[in-house]
Amino acid sequence: MNELVARVKIPDVVDAMGRMHRHRCHILDLVTPTPGRVLFGAAVTISYFPTCEAVLDPQRFKFARLFYQAIGDDSVGKVLVLASNGYPDVSLGGGQKLSRAQHQGLAGVLADGRLRDFEELAAYDFATFCRGEATKWGGDVVTPHQANVPVVVSGVGIFPGDYIYADRSGAVVVPGGQVRDVLDEAVRIAEDDARYQEAIEGEDPGAPSGQ
């Protein structure tokens, strides 16, 4: 599928999703320490919850345990989605915790919150998209709670196995069972747009007929 991804842009995929579905699928206002990189892969998820040691034992609810539970036995090329559940300005991790994504061959990280250590994250091979850089640890506000459950990021529902495609313009979420059909439609849209562009270049300024 990577050959199809290389032929389309995020707006093409959003338009393709719009032809097939009515639900919101796009995520905006993301920040990246890895500009120029594109993120594409199947989602695995970690859902955070407001910290409360009375009910969420910090010895049990640890990032490392949930990370390995989320990625399972086939981690290569996966996208780790971190859902803050209402805390987009809180750090959900940093260079040390997310070094596991490097060691396990993930395609990247999409975080609905901030991340620390942008310089370290930029040195890894994967792509990272989040709400911004943080300086303060976030464990006193949110705790990793569940792995591989449906999550919501910026109003967009993400199920484990959905495909995430992100670049500097934003991200789009595609149902896992329809990703090839959506990408095929996105390619057709991109080709139509190219033909429109050629027509615009050849327009008569005195009698434009295009959009």
Secondary structure, 3 states (H helix, E strand, C coil): CHHHHCCCCHHHHHHHHHHHCCCCCEECCCECCCCCCCEEEEEEEEEEEECCCCCCCCCCCCHHHHHHHHHCCCCCCCEEEEECCCCCCCECCCCCCCHHHHHCCCCEEEEECEEECHHHHHHCCCEEEECCEECCCCCCCEEEEEECCCEEECCEEECCCCEEEEECCEEEEECHHHHHHHHHHHHHHHHHHHHHHHHHHCCCCCCCCCC
